[in-house]
Amino acid sequence: MMRKTRRESIGDAFPALRRERDLLLKTLEAFREEDLGFHPPAPAGVEMLDVRQIFLHVADADRRLLSEGIRGRGTIDAGFVCDESVARIASLGGGDLDRSGLRTRLEEAWKGIEGMLSWPAAALLRRGIEDRETLLGLLGFALIHRAQHRGQLWAYLEMLGRELPRDG
């Protein structure tokens, strides 16, 4: 009897993508509605992103990574998505979104990436635009980017005296 072997998928090979997504959504839920405009004091001339702007930035970066980095609708590599300027984030709209609206933005941005999790793991070696990045490199960048901003948001939660979300 032939035993059917299951092909490893990107989601199997790279489980941290789902875990980080879930942790970021738990982080969003840890903020109260009135916390979404919070940012720590900054030195003169430095603009700090508030909670809402950070979540909008992460959603925008994931969306752009997929459309421009993976689908090739641009000519730039993973580093391009880090436009954290207040002007860029303001151009996204959503300055009045509540937690539910932010969650929707995040989920919409991640749909394409989530859809790739069922692809064969061998696709991770596929080259992106202009043959500069592999899919593994681009998804790894997305993972690190989310984790960095989740850490920033956790620092904000601690400043607000809120409970940090738990993994699992």
C-alpha positions as CSV (number, residue, x, y, z in Angstrom):
1,M,0.0,0.0,0.0
2,M,1.4,3.4,-1.0
3,R,1.3,5.9,1.8
4,K,0.4,9.4,0.7
5,T,2.9,11.9,1.9
6,R,1.9,15.5,2.6
7,R,3.9,18.2,0.9
8,E,5.2,20.8,3.3
9,S,3.5,24.2,2.8
10,I,4.9,27.6,3.5
11,G,2.7,27.8,6.6
12,D,4.3,24.5,7.8
13,A,7.8,25.7,7.1
14,F,7.3,29.2,8.4
15,P,4.8,28.9,11.3
16,A,6.1,32.2,12.8
17,L,4.1,34.1,10.2
18,R,0.8,33.0,11.7
19,R,2.1,33.3,15.3
20,E,3.3,36.9,14.8
21,R,0.0,37.8,13.1
22,D,-2.0,36.5,16.0
23,L,0.3,38.2,18.6
24,L,-0.1,41.6,16.8
25,L,-3.9,41.2,16.8
26,K,-3.9,40.3,20.5
27,T,-1.8,43.4,21.0
28,L,-4.4,45.5,19.2
29,E,-7.1,44.1,21.6
30,A,-4.9,45.0,24.6
31,F,-5.3,48.7,23.9
32,R,-8.5,50.5,25.0
33,E,-10.2,52.7,22.5
34,E,-9.0,55.8,24.3
35,D,-5.4,54.5,24.0
36,L,-5.3,54.6,20.2
37,G,-4.1,58.2,20.0
38,F,-1.3,57.6,22.6
39,H,2.3,58.1,21.9
40,P,5.1,58.8,24.4
41,P,6.6,62.3,24.7
42,A,9.3,63.0,22.2
43,P,12.2,65.4,22.0
44,A,11.6,68.7,20.2
45,G,11.4,68.2,16.4
46,V,10.7,64.4,16.6
47,E,7.3,63.1,15.7
48,M,6.3,59.9,17.4
49,L,3.7,57.6,15.8
50,D,0.7,57.0,18.0
51,V,-0.8,53.5,18.5
52,R,-3.3,53.9,15.6
53,Q,-0.6,55.1,13.2
54,I,1.6,52.2,14.0
55,F,-1.1,49.7,13.2
56,L,-1.9,51.6,10.0
57,H,1.8,51.6,9.1
58,V,2.1,47.8,9.6
59,A,-1.0,47.2,7.5
60,D,0.3,49.5,4.7
61,A,3.7,47.8,4.8
62,D,2.3,44.3,4.5
63,R,0.0,45.4,1.6
64,R,2.8,47.1,-0.2
65,L,5.2,44.2,0.4
66,L,2.7,41.9,-1.3
67,S,1.7,44.1,-4.2
68,E,5.0,45.7,-5.0
69,G,7.5,43.2,-3.6
70,I,5.9,39.8,-4.3
71,R,3.6,40.5,-7.2
72,G,6.2,42.7,-8.9
73,R,4.1,45.8,-9.2
74,G,7.1,47.9,-8.4
75,T,10.8,48.1,-8.8
76,I,12.0,48.1,-5.2
77,D,12.9,45.5,-2.6
78,A,11.8,44.8,1.0
79,G,13.4,47.9,2.5
80,F,10.9,50.2,0.7
81,V,8.0,49.5,3.0
82,C,9.5,51.3,6.0
83,D,8.2,54.7,5.2
84,E,7.2,55.6,8.7
85,S,6.7,59.3,8.1
86,V,3.7,60.9,9.6
87,A,2.9,62.3,6.1
88,R,2.9,58.8,4.6
89,I,0.7,57.4,7.3
90,A,-1.7,60.4,7.2
91,S,-2.1,59.7,3.5
92,L,-3.5,56.3,4.3
93,G,-6.5,57.8,6.0
94,G,-8.0,56.0,9.0
95,G,-7.0,58.6,11.6
96,D,-10.3,58.0,13.3
97,L,-10.5,54.2,13.1
98,D,-11.4,52.3,16.2
99,R,-9.9,48.9,17.1
100,S,-12.4,47.1,14.9
101,G,-11.5,49.3,11.9
102,L,-7.8,48.8,12.5
103,R,-8.3,45.0,12.8
104,T,-10.2,45.1,9.4
105,R,-7.3,47.0,7.8
106,L,-4.8,44.6,9.2
107,E,-6.8,41.6,8.0
108,E,-7.3,43.0,4.6
109,A,-3.6,43.7,4.2
110,W,-2.7,40.2,5.3
111,K,-5.2,38.3,3.0
112,G,-2.6,37.8,0.3
113,I,0.2,36.8,2.6
114,E,-2.2,34.4,4.4
115,G,-3.2,33.0,1.0
116,M,0.4,32.0,0.3
117,L,0.7,29.9,3.4
118,S,-0.8,26.9,1.6
119,W,1.7,27.1,-1.3
120,P,4.4,24.4,-1.4
121,A,7.4,25.3,0.8
122,A,9.6,25.1,-2.3
123,A,8.0,28.4,-3.4
124,L,10.0,30.2,-0.6
125,L,13.0,30.1,-2.9
126,R,11.1,31.7,-5.8
127,R,12.7,35.1,-6.8
128,G,10.7,38.3,-6.5
129,I,10.9,41.4,-8.7
130,E,14.0,42.0,-10.7
131,D,15.4,38.7,-9.2
132,R,16.6,40.5,-6.1
133,E,14.6,38.9,-3.3
134,T,13.3,35.4,-2.6
135,L,9.8,34.9,-1.3
136,L,11.5,33.7,1.9
137,G,13.4,37.0,2.2
138,L,10.3,39.1,1.7
139,L,8.2,37.1,4.1
140,G,11.0,37.2,6.6
141,F,11.2,40.9,6.3
142,A,7.4,41.1,6.9
143,L,7.8,38.9,10.0
144,I,10.6,41.0,11.5
145,H,8.9,44.3,10.7
146,R,5.7,43.1,12.5
147,A,7.7,41.9,15.5
148,Q,9.6,45.2,15.8
149,H,6.4,47.2,15.8
150,R,4.7,44.8,18.2
151,G,7.7,45.4,20.5
152,Q,7.1,49.1,20.2
153,L,3.4,48.7,20.9
154,W,4.2,46.5,24.0
155,A,6.4,49.3,25.3
156,Y,3.4,51.7,24.8
157,L,1.2,49.2,26.7
158,E,3.6,49.2,29.6
159,M,3.7,53.0,29.7
160,L,-0.1,52.9,29.8
161,G,-0.1,50.3,32.6
162,R,-1.9,47.8,30.5
163,E,-1.5,44.0,30.5
164,L,0.7,42.6,27.8
165,P,-0.9,39.9,25.6
166,R,0.2,36.3,26.0
167,D,1.2,33.9,23.3
168,G,-1.1,30.8,23.0
